[in-house]
Amino acid sequence: MKDQASRWRAFAQLARVDAPGGPPRHALEDPATGLRYVRAEWFGEFVAEKTGPGIADAVVRAMPPLGWTKPGREGRVKATQPGGRQTLQWAFFVIPVAWEDR
């Protein structure tokens, strides 16, 4: 996430995931830290698909006390195309290394 060119490539890949017919949704993993980044919107949609009405909001609110964090104040991360003007910005949850083993 600290390298602009790498972050742009990863975000551009996520943008293709959003495209019709794109590959399945997934998390980004920072190979330098092992942290995983999951788009907050995707996580909420996944929970909503698997549960009933109103549950997704409660689950999303429950994740920070369970160890998931958000970068910065709002959880937004921005990628800027190197040498270009395009930007992509989304809200993420950050999942600690081996979180699911706790």
A tleap script that builds the chain and sets N, CA, C and O, in Angstrom:
source leaprc.protein.ff14SB
mol = sequence {
  NMET LYS ASP GLN ALA SER ARG TRP ARG ALA
  PHE ALA GLN LEU ALA ARG VAL ASP ALA PRO
  GLY GLY PRO PRO ARG HIE ALA LEU GLU ASP
  PRO ALA THR GLY LEU ARG TYR VAL ARG ALA
  GLU TRP PHE GLY GLU PHE VAL ALA GLU LYS
  THR GLY PRO GLY ILE ALA ASP ALA VAL VAL
  ARG ALA MET PRO PRO LEU GLY TRP THR LYS
  PRO GLY ARG GLU GLY ARG VAL LYS ALA THR
  GLN PRO GLY GLY ARG GLN THR LEU GLN TRP
  ALA PHE PHE VAL ILE PRO VAL ALA TRP GLU
  ASP CARG
}
set mol.1.N position { 0.807 -1.203 0.000 }
set mol.1.CA position { 0.000 0.000 0.000 }
set mol.1.C position { 0.848 1.264 0.000 }
set mol.1.O position { 0.365 2.331 -0.378 }
set mol.2.N position { 2.104 1.158 0.419 }
set mol.2.CA position { 2.943 2.356 0.481 }
set mol.2.C position { 3.527 2.745 -0.870 }
set mol.2.O position { 3.920 3.896 -1.059 }
set mol.3.N position { 3.590 1.809 -1.811 }
set mol.3.CA position { 4.147 2.093 -3.126 }
set mol.3.C position { 3.032 2.505 -4.085 }
set mol.3.O position { 2.102 1.734 -4.323 }
set mol.4.N position { 3.120 3.725 -4.638 }
set mol.4.CA position { 2.045 4.264 -5.477 }
set mol.4.C position { 1.745 3.379 -6.678 }
set mol.4.O position { 0.579 3.110 -6.967 }
set mol.5.N position { 2.768 2.924 -7.379 }
set mol.5.CA position { 2.543 2.127 -8.589 }
set mol.5.C position { 1.883 0.793 -8.241 }
set mol.5.O position { 0.966 0.359 -8.938 }
set mol.6.N position { 2.334 0.144 -7.179 }
set mol.6.CA position { 1.735 -1.132 -6.766 }
set mol.6.C position { 0.294 -0.942 -6.316 }
set mol.6.O position { -0.581 -1.743 -6.643 }
set mol.7.N position { 0.059 0.126 -5.561 }
set mol.7.CA position { -1.315 0.397 -5.099 }
set mol.7.C position { -2.224 0.651 -6.296 }
set mol.7.O position { -3.355 0.166 -6.325 }
set mol.8.N position { -1.745 1.406 -7.282 }
set mol.8.CA position { -2.560 1.662 -8.469 }
set mol.8.C position { -2.885 0.350 -9.192 }
set mol.8.O position { -4.032 0.131 -9.582 }
set mol.9.N position { -1.887 -0.525 -9.374 }
set mol.9.CA position { -2.143 -1.807 -10.057 }
set mol.9.C position { -3.184 -2.631 -9.304 }
set mol.9.O position { -4.078 -3.216 -9.917 }
set mol.10.N position { -3.072 -2.677 -7.996 }
set mol.10.CA position { -4.028 -3.445 -7.195 }
set mol.10.C position { -5.426 -2.842 -7.280 }
set mol.10.O position { -6.406 -3.573 -7.419 }
set mol.11.N position { -5.527 -1.521 -7.198 }
set mol.11.CA position { -6.832 -0.874 -7.282 }
set mol.11.C position { -7.433 -1.039 -8.674 }
set mol.11.O position { -8.640 -1.243 -8.805 }
set mol.12.N position { -6.606 -0.954 -9.711 }
set mol.12.CA position { -7.106 -1.154 -11.072 }
set mol.12.C position { -7.656 -2.569 -11.220 }
set mol.12.O position { -8.649 -2.782 -11.915 }
set mol.13.N position { -7.009 -3.540 -10.565 }
set mol.13.CA position { -7.522 -4.913 -10.588 }
set mol.13.C position { -8.874 -4.979 -9.878 }
set mol.13.O position { -9.792 -5.641 -10.360 }
set mol.14.N position { -9.003 -4.304 -8.747 }
set mol.14.CA position { -10.287 -4.279 -8.046 }
set mol.14.C position { -11.366 -3.613 -8.898 }
set mol.14.O position { -12.522 -4.036 -8.870 }
set mol.15.N position { -11.007 -2.591 -9.645 }
set mol.15.CA position { -11.980 -1.922 -10.514 }
set mol.15.C position { -12.490 -2.899 -11.578 }
set mol.15.O position { -13.664 -2.849 -11.946 }
set mol.16.N position { -11.629 -3.779 -12.070 }
set mol.16.CA position { -12.061 -4.791 -13.044 }
set mol.16.C position { -13.002 -5.792 -12.400 }
set mol.16.O position { -13.890 -6.323 -13.067 }
set mol.17.N position { -12.822 -6.057 -11.114 }
set mol.17.CA position { -13.711 -6.969 -10.398 }
set mol.17.C position { -15.134 -6.414 -10.400 }
set mol.17.O position { -16.104 -7.165 -10.506 }
set mol.18.N position { -15.246 -5.082 -10.282 }
set mol.18.CA position { -16.558 -4.440 -10.287 }
set mol.18.C position { -17.223 -4.472 -11.654 }
set mol.18.O position { -18.438 -4.303 -11.757 }
set mol.19.N position { -16.439 -4.687 -12.703 }
set mol.19.CA position { -16.991 -4.669 -14.059 }
set mol.19.C position { -17.854 -5.900 -14.295 }
set mol.19.O position { -17.561 -6.969 -13.759 }
set mol.20.N position { -18.917 -5.768 -15.092 }
set mol.20.CA position { -19.735 -6.936 -15.416 }
set mol.20.C position { -18.861 -8.032 -16.015 }
set mol.20.O position { -18.041 -7.774 -16.897 }
set mol.21.N position { -19.044 -9.253 -15.529 }
set mol.21.CA position { -18.258 -10.372 -16.014 }
set mol.21.C position { -16.861 -10.436 -15.435 }
set mol.21.O position { -16.052 -11.258 -15.864 }
set mol.22.N position { -16.559 -9.571 -14.456 }
set mol.22.CA position { -15.235 -9.545 -13.840 }
set mol.22.C position { -15.019 -10.762 -12.960 }
set mol.22.O position { -15.953 -11.522 -12.707 }
set mol.23.N position { -13.791 -10.953 -12.494 }
set mol.23.CA position { -13.485 -12.104 -11.636 }
set mol.23.C position { -14.191 -11.985 -10.288 }
set mol.23.O position { -14.720 -10.924 -9.958 }
set mol.24.N position { -14.202 -13.062 -9.510 }
set mol.24.CA position { -14.866 -13.012 -8.198 }
set mol.24.C position { -14.226 -11.961 -7.295 }
set mol.24.O position { -13.061 -11.598 -7.458 }
set mol.25.N position { -15.012 -11.490 -6.352 }
set mol.25.CA position { -14.517 -10.499 -5.401 }
set mol.25.C position { -13.521 -11.143 -4.460 }
set mol.25.O position { -13.598 -12.338 -4.172 }
set mol.26.N position { -12.577 -10.332 -3.979 }
set mol.26.CA position { -11.551 -10.844 -3.092 }
set mol.26.C position { -10.941 -9.700 -2.290 }
set mol.26.O position { -11.309 -8.536 -2.451 }
set mol.27.N position { -10.016 -10.055 -1.438 }
set mol.27.CA position { -9.295 -9.063 -0.638 }
set mol.27.C position { -7.947 -8.780 -1.278 }
set mol.27.O position { -7.411 -9.610 -2.012 }
set mol.28.N position { -7.410 -7.613 -0.998 }
set mol.28.CA position { -6.032 -7.302 -1.361 }
set mol.28.C position { -5.157 -7.676 -0.176 }
set mol.28.O position { -5.531 -7.441 0.973 }
set mol.29.N position { -4.002 -8.252 -0.449 }
set mol.29.CA position { -3.056 -8.517 0.628 }
set mol.29.C position { -1.779 -7.744 0.357 }
set mol.29.O position { -1.222 -7.805 -0.739 }
set mol.30.N position { -1.322 -7.018 1.363 }
set mol.30.CA position { -0.078 -6.272 1.252 }
set mol.30.C position { 1.061 -7.248 1.555 }
set mol.30.O position { 1.221 -7.664 2.703 }
set mol.31.N position { 1.857 -7.619 0.543 }
set mol.31.CA position { 2.911 -8.609 0.787 }
set mol.31.C position { 3.974 -8.130 1.771 }
set mol.31.O position { 4.652 -8.950 2.390 }
set mol.32.N position { 4.130 -6.826 1.923 }
set mol.32.CA position { 5.130 -6.295 2.853 }
set mol.32.C position { 4.708 -6.474 4.305 }
set mol.32.O position { 5.556 -6.659 5.178 }
set mol.33.N position { 3.402 -6.420 4.570 }
set mol.33.CA position { 2.926 -6.476 5.957 }
set mol.33.C position { 2.065 -7.697 6.259 }
set mol.33.O position { 1.908 -8.075 7.420 }
set mol.34.N position { 1.504 -8.318 5.218 }
set mol.34.CA position { 0.582 -9.431 5.422 }
set mol.34.C position { -0.834 -8.983 5.749 }
set mol.34.O position { -1.727 -9.818 5.896 }
set mol.35.N position { -1.051 -7.674 5.865 }
set mol.35.CA position { -2.396 -7.167 6.138 }
set mol.35.C position { -3.279 -7.382 4.919 }
set mol.35.O position { -2.822 -7.264 3.782 }
set mol.36.N position { -4.533 -7.695 5.158 }
set mol.36.CA position { -5.498 -7.834 4.065 }
set mol.36.C position { -6.466 -6.669 4.113 }
set mol.36.O position { -6.873 -6.219 5.184 }
set mol.37.N position { -6.824 -6.191 2.933 }
set mol.37.CA position { -7.740 -5.065 2.786 }
set mol.37.C position { -8.983 -5.564 2.072 }
set mol.37.O position { -8.904 -6.070 0.953 }
set mol.38.N position { -10.137 -5.422 2.722 }
set mol.38.CA position { -11.416 -5.843 2.145 }
set mol.38.C position { -12.270 -4.604 1.972 }
set mol.38.O position { -12.454 -3.827 2.909 }
set mol.39.N position { -12.789 -4.425 0.770 }
set mol.39.CA position { -13.655 -3.266 0.555 }
set mol.39.C position { -14.869 -3.373 1.467 }
set mol.39.O position { -15.560 -4.391 1.478 }
set mol.40.N position { -15.121 -2.327 2.222 }
set mol.40.CA position { -16.222 -2.318 3.182 }
set mol.40.C position { -17.555 -2.564 2.488 }
set mol.40.O position { -18.409 -3.275 3.015 }
set mol.41.N position { -17.735 -1.977 1.305 }
set mol.41.CA position { -18.981 -2.161 0.555 }
set mol.41.C position { -19.189 -3.630 0.200 }
set mol.41.O position { -20.295 -4.153 0.342 }
set mol.42.N position { -18.143 -4.290 -0.255 }
set mol.42.CA position { -18.262 -5.707 -0.623 }
set mol.42.C position { -18.590 -6.563 0.588 }
set mol.42.O position { -19.419 -7.469 0.509 }
set mol.43.N position { -17.928 -6.272 1.727 }
set mol.43.CA position { -18.195 -7.041 2.931 }
set mol.43.C position { -19.647 -6.897 3.346 }
set mol.43.O position { -20.299 -7.889 3.673 }
set mol.44.N position { -20.161 -5.674 3.335 }
set mol.44.CA position { -21.569 -5.448 3.680 }
set mol.44.C position { -22.511 -6.178 2.736 }
set mol.44.O position { -23.501 -6.761 3.177 }
set mol.45.N position { -22.211 -6.151 1.433 }
set mol.45.CA position { -23.046 -6.855 0.459 }
set mol.45.C position { -23.005 -8.368 0.688 }
set mol.45.O position { -24.034 -9.038 0.590 }
set mol.46.N position { -21.826 -8.906 0.990 }
set mol.46.CA position { -21.684 -10.340 1.244 }
set mol.46.C position { -22.523 -10.757 2.446 }
set mol.46.O position { -23.249 -11.749 2.394 }
set mol.47.N position { -22.417 -9.987 3.533 }
set mol.47.CA position { -23.185 -10.311 4.735 }
set mol.47.C position { -24.677 -10.206 4.444 }
set mol.47.O position { -25.453 -11.051 4.890 }
set mol.48.N position { -25.087 -9.185 3.705 }
set mol.48.CA position { -26.510 -9.017 3.371 }
set mol.48.C position { -27.035 -10.195 2.554 }
set mol.48.O position { -28.176 -10.619 2.740 }
set mol.49.N position { -26.213 -10.725 1.653 }
set mol.49.CA position { -26.631 -11.877 0.841 }
set mol.49.C position { -26.803 -13.134 1.677 }
set mol.49.O position { -27.643 -13.978 1.364 }
set mol.50.N position { -26.008 -13.268 2.746 }
set mol.50.CA position { -25.998 -14.492 3.554 }
set mol.50.C position { -26.930 -14.441 4.755 }
set mol.50.O position { -27.165 -15.468 5.392 }
set mol.51.N position { -27.469 -13.262 5.080 }
set mol.51.CA position { -28.295 -13.119 6.279 }
set mol.51.C position { -29.620 -12.453 5.924 }
set mol.51.O position { -29.965 -12.300 4.753 }
set mol.52.N position { -30.340 -12.069 6.946 }
set mol.52.CA position { -31.625 -11.408 6.734 }
set mol.52.C position { -31.506 -9.896 6.784 }
set mol.52.O position { -30.422 -9.355 7.002 }
set mol.53.N position { -32.640 -9.209 6.577 }
set mol.53.CA position { -32.663 -7.743 6.577 }
set mol.53.C position { -32.163 -7.162 7.901 }
set mol.53.O position { -32.493 -7.654 8.980 }
set mol.54.N position { -31.359 -6.106 7.787 }
set mol.54.CA position { -30.872 -5.404 8.965 }
set mol.54.C position { -29.667 -6.020 9.648 }
set mol.54.O position { -29.045 -5.375 10.492 }
set mol.55.N position { -29.326 -7.240 9.308 }
set mol.55.CA position { -28.212 -7.925 9.969 }
set mol.55.C position { -26.864 -7.361 9.493 }
set mol.55.O position { -25.932 -7.224 10.285 }
set mol.56.N position { -26.767 -7.038 8.209 }
set mol.56.CA position { -25.484 -6.600 7.645 }
set mol.56.C position { -24.939 -5.382 8.382 }
set mol.56.O position { -23.750 -5.344 8.698 }
set mol.57.N position { -25.765 -4.401 8.660 }
set mol.57.CA position { -25.293 -3.202 9.363 }
set mol.57.C position { -24.730 -3.555 10.734 }
set mol.57.O position { -23.700 -3.019 11.143 }
set mol.58.N position { -25.401 -4.449 11.437 }
set mol.58.CA position { -24.937 -4.849 12.768 }
set mol.58.C position { -23.606 -5.590 12.676 }
set mol.58.O position { -22.718 -5.371 13.500 }
set mol.59.N position { -23.460 -6.453 11.694 }
set mol.59.CA position { -22.203 -7.195 11.534 }
set mol.59.C position { -21.068 -6.244 11.174 }
set mol.59.O position { -19.976 -6.347 11.732 }
set mol.60.N position { -21.312 -5.325 10.255 }
set mol.60.CA position { -20.278 -4.357 9.866 }
set mol.60.C position { -19.841 -3.533 11.078 }
set mol.60.O position { -18.650 -3.273 11.248 }
set mol.61.N position { -20.785 -3.121 11.916 }
set mol.61.CA position { -20.441 -2.350 13.123 }
set mol.61.C position { -19.689 -3.207 14.141 }
set mol.61.O position { -18.917 -2.679 14.942 }
set mol.62.N position { -19.908 -4.532 14.116 }
set mol.62.CA position { -19.265 -5.421 15.088 }
set mol.62.C position { -17.816 -5.734 14.754 }
set mol.62.O position { -17.082 -6.191 15.630 }
set mol.63.N position { -17.381 -5.507 13.532 }
set mol.63.CA position { -16.040 -5.927 13.133 }
set mol.63.C position { -14.900 -5.152 13.802 }
set mol.63.O position { -13.919 -5.786 14.191 }
set mol.64.N position { -14.962 -3.826 13.962 }
set mol.64.CA position { -13.847 -3.134 14.632 }
set mol.64.C position { -13.559 -3.645 16.050 }
set mol.64.O position { -12.390 -3.824 16.388 }
set mol.65.N position { -14.567 -3.886 16.887 }
set mol.65.CA position { -14.242 -4.439 18.205 }
set mol.65.C position { -13.635 -5.844 18.135 }
set mol.65.O position { -13.006 -6.296 19.092 }
set mol.66.N position { -13.820 -6.533 17.009 }
set mol.66.CA position { -13.259 -7.870 16.844 }
set mol.66.C position { -11.874 -7.853 16.196 }
set mol.66.O position { -11.303 -8.911 15.930 }
set mol.67.N position { -11.331 -6.662 15.943 }
set mol.67.CA position { -9.966 -6.563 15.445 }
set mol.67.C position { -9.810 -5.999 14.049 }
set mol.67.O position { -8.696 -5.665 13.645 }
set mol.68.N position { -10.905 -5.882 13.293 }
set mol.68.CA position { -10.799 -5.259 11.972 }
set mol.68.C position { -10.746 -3.753 12.189 }
set mol.68.O position { -11.474 -3.215 13.023 }
set mol.69.N position { -9.900 -3.089 11.452 }
set mol.69.CA position { -9.785 -1.643 11.591 }
set mol.69.C position { -10.075 -0.986 10.250 }
set mol.69.O position { -10.232 -1.654 9.228 }
set mol.70.N position { -10.142 0.326 10.281 }
set mol.70.CA position { -10.283 1.104 9.052 }
set mol.70.C position { -9.108 2.064 8.985 }
set mol.70.O position { -8.758 2.689 9.986 }
set mol.71.N position { -8.490 2.187 7.801 }
set mol.71.CA position { -7.392 3.145 7.692 }
set mol.71.C position { -7.906 4.572 7.820 }
set mol.71.O position { -8.935 4.921 7.241 }
set mol.72.N position { -7.198 5.383 8.569 }
set mol.72.CA position { -7.608 6.778 8.729 }
set mol.72.C position { -8.928 6.909 9.456 }
set mol.72.O position { -9.399 5.968 10.093 }
set mol.73.N position { -9.509 8.065 9.356 }
set mol.73.CA position { -10.748 8.358 10.071 }
set mol.73.C position { -11.961 7.693 9.433 }
set mol.73.O position { -12.848 7.210 10.136 }
set mol.74.N position { -12.002 7.665 8.105 }
set mol.74.CA position { -13.176 7.149 7.399 }
set mol.74.C position { -12.942 5.804 6.729 }
set mol.74.O position { -13.875 5.223 6.175 }
set mol.75.N position { -11.721 5.300 6.768 }
set mol.75.CA position { -11.441 4.012 6.150 }
set mol.75.C position { -11.141 4.090 4.665 }
set mol.75.O position { -10.991 3.060 4.008 }
set mol.76.N position { -11.052 5.299 4.129 }
set mol.76.CA position { -10.847 5.446 2.684 }
set mol.76.C position { -9.368 5.412 2.328 }
set mol.76.O position { -8.522 5.968 3.028 }
set mol.77.N position { -9.086 4.739 1.213 }
set mol.77.CA position { -7.736 4.684 0.664 }
set mol.77.C position { -7.844 5.106 -0.798 }
set mol.77.O position { -8.743 4.673 -1.519 }
set mol.78.N position { -6.921 5.948 -1.218 }
set mol.78.CA position { -6.935 6.473 -2.586 }
set mol.78.C position { -5.711 5.976 -3.334 }
set mol.78.O position { -4.613 5.913 -2.781 }
set mol.79.N position { -5.912 5.622 -4.603 }
set mol.79.CA position { -4.801 5.270 -5.489 }
set mol.79.C position { -4.824 6.233 -6.666 }
set mol.79.O position { -5.878 6.517 -7.235 }
set mol.80.N position { -3.649 6.730 -7.021 }
set mol.80.CA position { -3.509 7.641 -8.149 }
set mol.80.C position { -2.629 6.980 -9.199 }
set mol.80.O position { -1.569 6.439 -8.885 }
set mol.81.N position { -3.074 7.029 -10.436 }
set mol.81.CA position { -2.315 6.444 -11.536 }
set mol.81.C position { -0.977 7.171 -11.680 }
set mol.81.O position { -0.959 8.392 -11.836 }
set mol.82.N position { 0.135 6.447 -11.631 }
set mol.82.CA position { 1.433 7.109 -11.814 }
set mol.82.C position { 1.501 7.787 -13.184 }
set mol.82.O position { 1.214 7.166 -14.207 }
set mol.83.N position { 1.873 9.031 -13.193 }
set mol.83.CA position { 1.993 9.770 -14.440 }
set mol.83.C position { 0.669 10.107 -15.098 }
set mol.83.O position { 0.648 10.648 -16.203 }
set mol.84.N position { -0.417 9.800 -14.448 }
set mol.84.CA position { -1.740 10.068 -15.015 }
set mol.84.C position { -2.579 10.890 -14.076 }
set mol.84.O position { -2.092 11.404 -13.069 }
set mol.85.N position { -3.824 11.008 -14.409 }
set mol.85.CA position { -4.737 11.809 -13.590 }
set mol.85.C position { -5.840 10.981 -12.956 }
set mol.85.O position { -6.607 11.487 -12.136 }
set mol.86.N position { -5.924 9.708 -13.330 }
set mol.86.CA position { -6.999 8.883 -12.792 }
set mol.86.C position { -6.756 8.573 -11.327 }
set mol.86.O position { -5.618 8.381 -10.897 }
set mol.87.N position { -7.840 8.527 -10.566 }
set mol.87.CA position { -7.771 8.108 -9.174 }
set mol.87.C position { -8.910 7.134 -8.907 }
set mol.87.O position { -9.956 7.179 -9.554 }
set mol.88.N position { -8.684 6.264 -7.950 }
set mol.88.CA position { -9.708 5.359 -7.444 }
set mol.88.C position { -9.646 5.465 -5.928 }
set mol.88.O position { -8.565 5.555 -5.346 }
set mol.89.N position { -10.822 5.455 -5.290 }
set mol.89.CA position { -10.852 5.591 -3.836 }
set mol.89.C position { -12.010 4.770 -3.287 }
set mol.89.O position { -13.142 4.874 -3.761 }
set mol.90.N position { -11.712 3.954 -2.283 }
set mol.90.CA position { -12.742 3.141 -1.643 }
set mol.90.C position { -12.494 3.054 -0.142 }
set mol.90.O position { -11.390 3.319 0.334 }
set mol.91.N position { -13.526 2.683 0.589 }
set mol.91.CA position { -13.405 2.422 2.024 }
set mol.91.C position { -13.050 0.948 2.212 }
set mol.91.O position { -13.589 0.072 1.536 }
set mol.92.N position { -12.141 0.696 3.136 }
set mol.92.CA position { -11.667 -0.658 3.397 }
set mol.92.C position { -11.730 -0.996 4.874 }
set mol.92.O position { -11.691 -0.121 5.739 }
set mol.93.N position { -11.827 -2.288 5.136 }
set mol.93.CA position { -11.497 -2.843 6.440 }
set mol.93.C position { -10.099 -3.414 6.297 }
set mol.93.O position { -9.754 -3.963 5.251 }
set mol.94.N position { -9.295 -3.288 7.343 }
set mol.94.CA position { -7.969 -3.882 7.371 }
set mol.94.C position { -8.036 -5.071 8.327 }
set mol.94.O position { -8.405 -4.934 9.494 }
set mol.95.N position { -7.673 -6.233 7.806 }
set mol.95.CA position { -7.725 -7.462 8.600 }
set mol.95.C position { -6.302 -7.813 9.024 }
set mol.95.O position { -5.429 -7.994 8.175 }
set mol.96.N position { -6.062 -7.911 10.336 }
set mol.96.CA position { -4.717 -8.234 10.815 }
set mol.96.C position { -4.265 -9.625 10.366 }
set mol.96.O position { -5.082 -10.491 10.053 }
set mol.97.N position { -2.962 -9.813 10.343 }
set mol.97.CA position { -2.384 -11.108 10.012 }
set mol.97.C position { -2.907 -12.162 10.983 }
set mol.97.O position { -2.936 -11.936 12.192 }
set mol.98.N position { -3.316 -13.303 10.456 }
set mol.98.CA position { -3.805 -14.446 11.243 }
set mol.98.C position { -5.007 -14.102 12.123 }
set mol.98.O position { -5.217 -14.736 13.157 }
set mol.99.N position { -5.790 -13.112 11.723 }
set mol.99.CA position { -6.957 -12.710 12.508 }
set mol.99.C position { -7.894 -13.897 12.755 }
set mol.99.O position { -8.400 -14.076 13.863 }
set mol.100.N position { -8.117 -14.691 11.729 }
set mol.100.CA position { -9.076 -15.801 11.852 }
set mol.100.C position { -8.571 -16.918 12.762 }
set mol.100.O position { -9.349 -17.792 13.144 }
set mol.101.N position { -7.287 -16.909 13.116 }
set mol.101.CA position { -6.745 -17.916 14.022 }
set mol.101.C position { -6.950 -17.564 15.483 }
set mol.101.O position { -6.690 -18.383 16.364 }
set mol.102.N position { -7.419 -16.342 15.747 }
set mol.102.CA position { -7.602 -15.919 17.151 }
set mol.102.C position { -8.861 -16.480 17.730 }
set mol.102.O position { -9.172 -16.227 18.894 }
savepdb mol mol.pdb
quit
